[in-house]
Amino acid sequence: MRSCNLICGPDRAARFALTASYNPRMHNAGLQKSVRTLMLPAPRFAAVCAFVLLCCLVAIAAREFVMPAAHPARTYPAHDDHPTEKVVVAVDPYDVEDKASIFSVNYRTYGYMPVFFVVTNEGDQPVSLVGMKAQLNTKDRSKLFPSTTDDVVRRLSHPSRNDRPNTLPIPLPKKEVKGGVSRKVWDEIEQAQFGARAVEPHSTARGFLFFDIADISNPLAGANFYLMGVHDAKGNELMYFEIPLEKYLSAPEAKRP
């Protein structure tokens, strides 16, 4: 047994020494290979970053405007309910960035504030909006009226120029406007604009009204929204609607749709 130990001992020690010297080299080689695998060459890394950025830009450019779903008007903080006439009107200003991000254009930078306008007809007869007149009265008694698609496009085309309504007897043809307003943006504005002519029984109509607030620093504080010219099925005009915007400003964030 002793002779075996004398013979085997040196061999085992030699093998141990060989293994000890071999394992670190294998470990270092494997580590370097892993690092090389994780680290891309600079040109390739730049190409990957450029590709990811391009995909993000394409996704943003391809984003289409989607009209927000309308809840019953009574569920919005800023609303006016006419129980006898069974009609409820609500407004929801898109005055903050997270709400306004549904648009491809930041209309606030051009002096416009989109206001989501909702009308709910809880009656059994249709309600006519053909002759409706919406109006936003600010604290300083300025009377603001909804802008047309042409008004908004004109402002986007020439931000520094005062807008004037079209006085021609016929509408101008719709085309790409010089100044950078694309067909997509024009379509977005048209799609967003409130255009309902009537509200069917037990249904809700919705859309955006664009108010020109270019010269007003705080258009909502102390303001009131008015709606007139709503008629029932017999042609009788309903009592005007009045909505203090303080209802919206004072509402908790959790209760804002």
BABAVEX-784220 format. One record per residue (C-alpha): x, y, z. Coordinates in nm, 3 decimals, always signed. Layout:
<rs>
x->X, y->Y, z->Z
...
</rs>
This chain:
<rs>
x->+0.000, y->+0.000, z->+0.000
x->+0.288, y->+0.237, z->+0.083
x->+0.456, y->+0.166, z->-0.248
x->+0.136, y->+0.247, z->-0.428
x->+0.113, y->+0.581, z->-0.248
x->+0.471, y->+0.658, z->-0.338
x->+0.404, y->+0.582, z->-0.699
x->+0.059, y->+0.738, z->-0.727
x->+0.123, y->+1.040, z->-0.514
x->+0.352, y->+1.231, z->-0.754
x->+0.133, y->+1.148, z->-1.054
x->-0.177, y->+1.275, z->-0.881
x->+0.001, y->+1.590, z->-0.772
x->+0.116, y->+1.646, z->-1.126
x->-0.234, y->+1.600, z->-1.259
x->-0.366, y->+1.841, z->-0.995
x->-0.108, y->+2.100, z->-1.090
x->-0.192, y->+2.058, z->-1.457
x->-0.564, y->+2.092, z->-1.389
x->-0.510, y->+2.396, z->-1.167
x->-0.313, y->+2.568, z->-1.440
x->-0.557, y->+2.462, z->-1.715
x->-0.889, y->+2.559, z->-1.552
x->-0.809, y->+2.933, z->-1.511
x->-0.709, y->+2.950, z->-1.878
x->-1.037, y->+2.783, z->-1.978
x->-1.234, y->+3.011, z->-1.748
x->-1.069, y->+3.327, z->-1.880
x->-1.116, y->+3.216, z->-2.239
x->-1.485, y->+3.145, z->-2.180
x->-1.534, y->+3.477, z->-2.006
x->-1.366, y->+3.667, z->-2.289
x->-1.583, y->+3.483, z->-2.542
x->-1.899, y->+3.577, z->-2.347
x->-1.792, y->+3.939, z->-2.332
x->-1.720, y->+3.940, z->-2.706
x->-2.065, y->+3.789, z->-2.763
x->-2.236, y->+4.059, z->-2.557
x->-2.034, y->+4.346, z->-2.699
x->-2.119, y->+4.427, z->-3.059
x->-1.870, y->+4.607, z->-3.280
x->-1.926, y->+4.983, z->-3.278
x->-2.055, y->+5.006, z->-3.638
x->-2.298, y->+4.721, z->-3.581
x->-2.416, y->+4.867, z->-3.251
x->-2.478, y->+5.204, z->-3.417
x->-2.672, y->+5.034, z->-3.695
x->-2.893, y->+4.855, z->-3.441
x->-2.961, y->+5.181, z->-3.256
x->-3.044, y->+5.357, z->-3.582
x->-3.283, y->+5.076, z->-3.678
x->-3.464, y->+5.093, z->-3.343
x->-3.493, y->+5.473, z->-3.368
x->-3.627, y->+5.445, z->-3.722
x->-3.890, y->+5.194, z->-3.609
x->-4.000, y->+5.433, z->-3.333
x->-4.026, y->+5.724, z->-3.578
x->-4.223, y->+5.513, z->-3.826
x->-4.461, y->+5.404, z->-3.550
x->-4.519, y->+5.765, z->-3.447
x->-4.570, y->+5.876, z->-3.807
x->-4.813, y->+5.590, z->-3.869
x->-5.021, y->+5.667, z->-3.563
x->-5.376, y->+5.744, z->-3.659
x->-5.616, y->+5.963, z->-3.466
x->-5.881, y->+5.763, z->-3.281
x->-6.187, y->+5.941, z->-3.146
x->-6.221, y->+5.881, z->-2.771
x->-6.515, y->+5.668, z->-2.666
x->-6.800, y->+5.875, z->-2.527
x->-6.941, y->+5.804, z->-2.186
x->-7.290, y->+5.928, z->-2.097
x->-7.268, y->+6.304, z->-2.060
x->-7.378, y->+6.288, z->-1.698
x->-7.059, y->+6.103, z->-1.601
x->-6.834, y->+6.398, z->-1.690
x->-6.764, y->+6.648, z->-1.410
x->-6.851, y->+6.949, z->-1.630
x->-7.207, y->+6.886, z->-1.750
x->-7.555, y->+7.035, z->-1.748
x->-7.856, y->+6.808, z->-1.710
x->-8.206, y->+6.900, z->-1.831
x->-8.418, y->+6.624, z->-1.670
x->-8.747, y->+6.752, z->-1.813
x->-8.614, y->+6.761, z->-2.168
x->-8.404, y->+6.446, z->-2.108
x->-8.091, y->+6.593, z->-2.265
x->-7.748, y->+6.616, z->-2.099
x->-7.453, y->+6.815, z->-2.235
x->-7.091, y->+6.782, z->-2.117
x->-6.752, y->+6.926, z->-2.203
x->-6.410, y->+6.778, z->-2.129
x->-6.117, y->+7.011, z->-2.211
x->-5.804, y->+6.843, z->-2.344
x->-5.580, y->+7.095, z->-2.172
x->-5.306, y->+6.864, z->-2.045
x->-5.036, y->+6.680, z->-2.237
x->-5.137, y->+6.323, z->-2.159
x->-5.490, y->+6.379, z->-2.288
x->-5.385, y->+6.585, z->-2.590
x->-5.136, y->+6.315, z->-2.694
x->-5.414, y->+6.140, z->-2.890
x->-5.353, y->+6.401, z->-3.162
x->-5.054, y->+6.405, z->-3.396
x->-5.031, y->+6.783, z->-3.355
x->-4.985, y->+6.979, z->-3.033
x->-5.266, y->+7.226, z->-3.100
x->-5.194, y->+7.416, z->-2.782
x->-4.865, y->+7.542, z->-2.927
x->-5.068, y->+7.695, z->-3.211
x->-5.312, y->+7.865, z->-2.976
x->-5.596, y->+7.613, z->-2.988
x->-5.757, y->+7.413, z->-2.708
x->-5.952, y->+7.101, z->-2.810
x->-6.264, y->+7.047, z->-2.599
x->-6.438, y->+6.710, z->-2.607
x->-6.809, y->+6.784, z->-2.651
x->-7.070, y->+6.522, z->-2.555
x->-7.449, y->+6.528, z->-2.595
x->-7.665, y->+6.249, z->-2.454
x->-8.031, y->+6.213, z->-2.551
x->-8.215, y->+6.011, z->-2.288
x->-8.557, y->+6.072, z->-2.444
x->-8.764, y->+5.870, z->-2.690
x->-8.748, y->+6.128, z->-2.972
x->-8.446, y->+6.257, z->-3.168
x->-8.289, y->+6.591, z->-3.084
x->-8.178, y->+6.829, z->-3.359
x->-7.837, y->+7.002, z->-3.344
x->-7.861, y->+7.168, z->-3.686
x->-7.891, y->+7.516, z->-3.542
x->-7.680, y->+7.470, z->-3.230
x->-7.446, y->+7.748, z->-3.119
x->-7.162, y->+7.670, z->-2.879
x->-6.983, y->+7.947, z->-2.693
x->-6.707, y->+7.971, z->-2.434
x->-6.715, y->+8.284, z->-2.219
x->-6.388, y->+8.347, z->-2.034
x->-6.338, y->+8.521, z->-1.703
x->-6.249, y->+8.849, z->-1.877
x->-6.580, y->+8.825, z->-2.074
x->-6.421, y->+8.724, z->-2.401
x->-6.663, y->+8.524, z->-2.615
x->-6.498, y->+8.235, z->-2.797
x->-6.668, y->+8.034, z->-3.070
x->-6.559, y->+7.698, z->-3.214
x->-6.316, y->+7.728, z->-3.504
x->-6.377, y->+7.557, z->-3.837
x->-6.140, y->+7.311, z->-4.000
x->-6.024, y->+7.587, z->-4.235
x->-5.950, y->+7.814, z->-3.938
x->-5.734, y->+7.553, z->-3.768
x->-5.550, y->+7.457, z->-4.089
x->-5.484, y->+7.823, z->-4.166
x->-5.328, y->+7.872, z->-3.822
x->-5.113, y->+7.563, z->-3.858
x->-4.999, y->+7.682, z->-4.201
x->-4.920, y->+8.037, z->-4.087
x->-4.880, y->+8.035, z->-3.707
x->-4.780, y->+8.404, z->-3.688
x->-5.064, y->+8.533, z->-3.903
x->-5.404, y->+8.636, z->-3.771
x->-5.674, y->+8.404, z->-3.894
x->-5.972, y->+8.539, z->-4.080
x->-6.278, y->+8.332, z->-4.167
x->-6.342, y->+8.246, z->-4.529
x->-6.595, y->+8.494, z->-4.672
x->-6.632, y->+8.327, z->-5.011
x->-6.980, y->+8.193, z->-5.092
x->-6.842, y->+7.847, z->-5.165
x->-6.591, y->+7.637, z->-4.969
x->-6.236, y->+7.623, z->-5.099
x->-6.112, y->+7.291, z->-5.242
x->-5.930, y->+7.073, z->-4.994
x->-5.565, y->+7.028, z->-5.083
x->-5.221, y->+7.017, z->-4.930
x->-5.155, y->+7.357, z->-4.777
x->-4.823, y->+7.532, z->-4.820
x->-4.653, y->+7.565, z->-4.486
x->-4.640, y->+7.200, z->-4.383
x->-4.999, y->+7.092, z->-4.316
x->-5.022, y->+6.740, z->-4.451
x->-5.327, y->+6.561, z->-4.579
x->-5.310, y->+6.340, z->-4.271
x->-5.331, y->+6.636, z->-4.032
x->-5.618, y->+6.787, z->-4.230
x->-5.804, y->+6.456, z->-4.212
x->-5.737, y->+6.435, z->-3.840
x->-5.891, y->+6.778, z->-3.778
x->-6.194, y->+6.695, z->-3.988
x->-6.242, y->+6.363, z->-3.815
x->-6.206, y->+6.518, z->-3.470
x->-6.450, y->+6.803, z->-3.529
x->-6.797, y->+6.759, z->-3.382
x->-7.028, y->+6.711, z->-3.678
x->-7.345, y->+6.546, z->-3.552
x->-7.664, y->+6.699, z->-3.689
x->-7.890, y->+6.512, z->-3.449
x->-7.881, y->+6.277, z->-3.152
x->-8.098, y->+5.971, z->-3.178
x->-8.307, y->+5.850, z->-2.882
x->-8.106, y->+5.689, z->-2.601
x->-7.774, y->+5.760, z->-2.766
x->-7.473, y->+5.990, z->-2.733
x->-7.298, y->+6.209, z->-2.990
x->-6.943, y->+6.330, z->-2.940
x->-6.662, y->+6.521, z->-3.106
x->-6.415, y->+6.804, z->-3.050
x->-6.463, y->+7.179, z->-3.056
x->-6.145, y->+7.379, z->-3.115
x->-6.135, y->+7.714, z->-2.935
x->-5.883, y->+7.985, z->-3.022
x->-5.711, y->+8.076, z->-2.694
x->-5.397, y->+8.231, z->-2.844
x->-5.424, y->+8.552, z->-2.641
x->-5.564, y->+8.399, z->-2.321
x->-5.328, y->+8.273, z->-2.051
x->-5.582, y->+8.081, z->-1.842
x->-5.895, y->+8.020, z->-2.050
x->-6.071, y->+7.777, z->-1.815
x->-6.056, y->+7.953, z->-1.479
x->-6.387, y->+8.130, z->-1.422
x->-6.512, y->+8.040, z->-1.772
x->-6.857, y->+7.916, z->-1.871
x->-6.964, y->+7.705, z->-2.167
x->-7.299, y->+7.776, z->-2.328
x->-7.497, y->+7.576, z->-2.582
x->-7.802, y->+7.719, z->-2.757
x->-8.011, y->+7.628, z->-3.059
x->-8.093, y->+7.267, z->-2.965
x->-8.440, y->+7.163, z->-3.081
x->-8.666, y->+6.872, z->-3.001
x->-8.846, y->+6.656, z->-3.258
x->-9.131, y->+6.909, z->-3.285
x->-8.896, y->+7.198, z->-3.361
x->-8.920, y->+7.358, z->-3.017
x->-8.595, y->+7.507, z->-2.890
x->-8.470, y->+7.368, z->-2.564
x->-8.356, y->+7.587, z->-2.277
x->-7.991, y->+7.683, z->-2.321
x->-7.724, y->+7.479, z->-2.145
x->-7.471, y->+7.641, z->-1.912
x->-7.162, y->+7.462, z->-1.780
x->-6.917, y->+7.633, z->-1.542
x->-6.566, y->+7.508, z->-1.625
x->-6.482, y->+7.522, z->-1.255
x->-6.667, y->+7.190, z->-1.233
x->-6.390, y->+7.044, z->-1.445
x->-6.101, y->+7.222, z->-1.273
x->-6.218, y->+7.128, z->-0.923
x->-6.294, y->+6.764, z->-1.002
x->-6.053, y->+6.499, z->-0.870
x->-5.828, y->+6.350, z->-1.135
x->-5.977, y->+6.005, z->-1.076
x->-6.323, y->+6.127, z->-1.179
x->-6.207, y->+6.278, z->-1.508
x->-6.278, y->+6.038, z->-1.798
</rs>
